Amino acid sequence: MKQLVIFGNTYQQDDSSSVLQLLEYLKNNGIHVAIERNYVRYLFNGKDGGYDTFEASQVPEADMALSLGGDGTFLTTAMWVSRQGMPILGINLGHLGYLTAGRLDKDSDVIKEVLKGNYRIEERAMLQVQCDAVEISHPWALNEIAILRHDTSSMLDMETRLRDRELTIYRGDGLIVSTPTGSTAYNMSVGGPILEPTTSCLVLSPISPHSLTMRPLVVRDDSEIVVRTHSRADHYEVSIDGEITLCPTGSSLAIARAPYYARVVQLQGNNFANTLRKKLLWGTDQR
């Protein structure tokens, strides 16, 4: 590995000294680093610190992207680099860090192991969405696309078609279409199933459905899902990995798997079962 691009969040309150030590370590190991412009200015008080910089919308070629932060930073990184097929290594500076490979602290060997080549790459399905009424500037999601109420307490009526056939009308507070990676995020919080992240499926999970028979539904990931949403409000919200777009009531969304994957770096010892135990505390006595 010879080149890295680095993304990070600019609102973390942690001391940045560990990040500066990491940058020095990479430099001493002959790794050329370019840092996203807003992040480098955050690290160096408005300056570039002598590093190459780039705009998030114009990511230079590199062997790997390094995401320094939590899951939100990882999702942002995936949005900007996945179309290039660039692998993403997540280093957790936040709280849960479910998507990351490890933490950045004095006991962490994540970077050392990656530089030794002791890692594998998992391909994770992403989603894309189009609205027939407005243009969505960043229509790609690694976790989920959610339809939500806007400025009203009344229910949404969401006419849903699956593979060009009528499925149902979801009535409630909203609807989540989740990837397997996103199954442990918003989907899990509304009672949706947890999926192994490399499985080939999607989940439709209603939010506070009016009918108790409306349950989460797992479908093939080659399915196009079309949802026309009606509401008493003029608009409803479309959350794309947390980024909100307003769409007019009566408009239609077409949701499908994106034509590329997020390539997630995992250390050789990491696996799905370990992640459930360590980060979701499965099998842990929490008394």
C-alpha positions in Angstrom: 0.0 0.0 0.0 1.4 3.4 -1.0 -1.5 5.9 -1.0 -4.3 6.6 1.4 -7.2 9.2 1.4 -8.5 10.2 4.8 -12.0 11.3 5.9 -12.9 12.3 9.4 -15.6 14.1 11.3 -15.2 17.7 12.4 -17.5 17.6 15.4 -15.8 14.9 17.6 -14.7 16.3 20.9 -11.9 13.9 21.4 -8.3 15.0 21.5 -6.8 15.0 18.0 -3.3 14.0 19.2 -3.9 10.3 18.5 -4.8 11.2 14.9 -1.7 13.4 14.5 0.4 10.5 15.8 -1.3 8.2 13.2 -0.4 10.6 10.4 3.2 10.7 11.6 3.2 6.9 11.7 1.9 6.6 8.1 4.5 9.1 6.9 7.3 7.2 8.6 6.1 4.1 6.8 6.2 5.6 3.4 2.5 6.0 2.9 1.4 9.1 0.9 -1.6 10.7 2.6 -4.3 13.1 1.2 -6.8 14.4 3.6 -10.4 15.7 2.9 -10.2 19.5 3.1 -12.7 20.2 5.9 -11.1 17.6 8.1 -7.5 18.7 7.6 -8.5 22.3 8.5 -10.2 20.9 11.6 -7.0 19.1 12.6 -4.6 22.0 11.9 -6.7 25.0 13.0 -7.6 26.1 9.5 -4.4 25.1 7.8 -3.4 22.1 5.7 -0.5 20.9 7.9 1.7 20.3 4.9 -0.6 17.5 3.6 -2.2 17.1 0.2 -6.0 17.9 0.4 -9.0 17.2 -1.7 -12.7 18.1 -1.9 -15.1 15.2 -0.9 -16.7 15.3 -4.4 -13.3 14.9 -6.1 -11.5 12.0 -4.3 -8.0 11.3 -5.8 -7.0 7.8 -6.7 -5.7 5.8 -3.7 -5.2 2.2 -2.5 -7.6 2.7 0.4 -9.8 5.2 2.1 -9.4 5.7 5.9 -12.5 6.7 7.8 -11.7 8.3 11.2 -14.8 8.7 13.4 -17.9 6.7 14.0 -20.5 5.0 11.8 -21.7 8.3 10.4 -18.2 9.1 9.1 -18.0 5.7 7.6 -21.3 6.1 5.8 -20.2 9.5 4.4 -16.9 7.9 3.2 -18.7 5.1 1.5 -21.0 7.6 -0.3 -17.9 9.4 -1.8 -15.5 6.5 -2.6 -17.6 3.4 -3.3 -18.2 4.2 -6.9 -14.4 4.0 -7.5 -14.2 0.6 -5.9 -11.9 1.9 -3.2 -11.7 -0.2 0.0 -12.7 1.6 3.2 -11.0 1.0 6.6 -13.0 2.4 9.5 -11.2 3.5 12.6 -13.5 4.2 15.5 -13.2 7.6 17.3 -16.8 7.6 18.4 -19.1 5.5 20.5 -20.4 2.2 19.0 -18.5 2.2 15.7 -20.3 -0.9 14.5 -19.0 -0.5 10.9 -15.4 0.1 11.9 -12.5 -2.4 12.1 -11.2 -1.2 15.5 -10.4 1.8 17.7 -7.5 4.2 17.5 -5.7 4.0 20.8 -2.4 3.0 22.2 -3.4 -0.7 22.3 -4.7 -0.8 18.7 -2.9 -2.7 16.0 -5.4 -2.1 13.3 -3.2 0.1 11.1 -0.1 -2.2 11.6 -2.1 -5.3 10.6 -3.5 -3.6 7.5 -0.1 -2.4 6.4 1.2 -6.0 6.8 -1.7 -7.1 4.5 -3.5 -9.1 7.3 -7.0 -8.1 6.2 -9.8 -9.1 3.8 -12.3 -7.1 1.9 -16.1 -7.7 2.2 -18.3 -6.4 -0.6 -21.5 -4.8 0.9 -24.6 -4.0 -1.2 -25.6 -0.4 -1.4 -29.0 1.2 -2.4 -29.9 3.9 -4.9 -33.1 5.9 -5.0 -34.8 8.1 -7.6 -37.8 10.4 -7.1 -40.1 11.2 -10.1 -40.6 14.7 -8.9 -37.3 16.1 -7.6 -33.6 15.3 -8.2 -31.8 13.8 -5.3 -28.2 15.0 -5.3 -26.7 12.0 -3.3 -29.0 9.1 -3.9 -26.8 6.3 -2.6 -26.9 4.5 0.8 -25.0 1.8 2.5 -27.4 1.4 5.5 -30.9 2.4 4.5 -33.4 4.6 2.7 -36.3 5.6 5.0 -39.6 7.4 4.1 -40.7 9.6 7.1 -43.4 12.1 8.0 -42.7 15.8 7.7 -44.5 18.5 9.7 -47.5 16.4 10.5 -48.6 13.8 13.1 -50.9 12.0 10.6 -50.1 8.7 9.0 -48.4 8.2 5.7 -50.1 6.0 3.1 -47.3 4.3 1.1 -48.5 2.4 -2.0 -45.7 -0.1 -2.5 -44.9 -2.3 -5.6 -42.3 -5.1 -5.6 -40.7 -6.1 -8.9 -43.5 -4.2 -10.7 -46.3 -6.0 -8.8 -48.6 -4.6 -6.2 -47.4 -5.5 -2.7 -49.4 -3.5 -0.2 -50.2 0.0 1.2 -48.2 0.6 4.3 -50.0 3.0 6.7 -48.0 4.4 9.6 -45.1 6.7 10.4 -42.9 5.5 7.7 -41.1 2.7 5.9 -37.4 1.6 5.9 -35.7 -0.2 3.1 -32.5 -1.6 4.5 -29.4 -3.4 3.2 -28.0 -6.3 5.2 -25.3 -3.9 6.5 -28.0 -1.5 7.7 -30.0 -4.2 9.3 -28.3 -3.4 12.7 -29.1 0.3 12.4 -32.5 2.0 12.0 -34.0 -1.3 10.8 -33.2 -3.0 14.1 -34.6 -0.2 16.2 -38.1 -0.7 14.7 -37.9 -4.5 15.2 -36.5 -5.6 11.8 -34.3 -8.7 11.5 -30.6 -8.7 11.8 -29.0 -10.0 8.6 -25.5 -11.2 7.9 -24.0 -8.3 6.0 -22.9 -10.2 2.9 -26.3 -11.9 2.3 -28.1 -11.0 -1.0 -31.4 -9.5 0.3 -33.1 -6.3 1.4 -35.5 -5.6 4.2 -38.7 -3.6 4.2 -39.6 -2.6 7.8 -42.7 -0.4 8.5 -42.4 2.3 11.2 -45.2 2.2 13.7 -47.6 0.5 11.3 -51.4 1.1 11.7 -52.0 -2.7 11.3 -50.2 -5.2 13.5 -50.1 -7.7 10.7 -47.7 -5.4 8.8 -44.3 -7.1 9.6 -40.8 -6.7 8.3 -40.3 -8.4 4.9 -37.1 -9.8 3.5 -36.9 -9.8 -0.3 -34.2 -10.5 -3.0 -31.7 -7.8 -3.5 -32.4 -7.7 -7.2 -35.8 -6.4 -6.5 -36.9 -2.9 -7.5 -39.2 -1.3 -4.8 -41.5 1.5 -5.9 -43.3 3.5 -3.3 -45.8 6.3 -3.9 -46.4 8.3 -0.7 -49.5 10.3 0.3 -49.8 12.6 3.3 -51.9 15.5 4.6 -48.6 17.5 4.5 -47.3 19.0 1.3 -44.0 17.0 1.6 -42.6 13.8 3.2 -39.0 13.1 4.1 -36.6 10.7 2.4 -33.7 9.9 4.7 -30.7 8.5 2.8 -28.3 7.2 5.5 -29.4 10.2 7.5 -29.3 12.8 4.8 -32.8 14.3 4.4 -34.4 15.2 1.1 -38.0 16.6 0.9 -40.3 15.0 -1.7 -43.7 16.3 -2.6 -46.8 14.3 -1.5 -48.0 12.0 -4.2 -44.5 11.5 -5.7 -43.0 8.1 -6.3 -39.6 6.7 -5.2 -37.8 3.9 -7.0 -35.4 2.0 -4.7 -33.0 -0.7 -6.0 -29.5 -2.1 -5.3 -26.8 0.2 -6.6 -24.6 -1.0 -9.5 -21.5 -1.1 -7.2 -20.6 -2.3 -3.7 -19.0 -0.7 -0.7 -15.7 -2.6 -0.1 -15.3 -2.8 3.6 -11.9 -3.7 5.1 -12.0 -6.3 7.9 -9.1 -7.6 9.9 -8.6 -11.4 9.5 -9.8 -12.1 13.1 -13.0 -10.2 12.7 -16.2 -12.0 11.8 -20.0 -11.4 12.0 -20.5 -13.5 15.2 -17.7 -11.7 17.0 -19.1 -8.3 16.0 -22.6 -9.3 17.5 -21.0 -10.4 20.7 -18.6 -7.4 21.1 -20.7 -4.5 19.8 -24.3 -5.6 20.5 -23.3 -7.5 23.7 -24.9 -10.8 22.6 -24.4 -13.4 25.3 -23.1 -10.8 27.8 -24.6 -10.6 31.3 -25.7 -7.0 31.5 -27.1 -7.1 35.0 
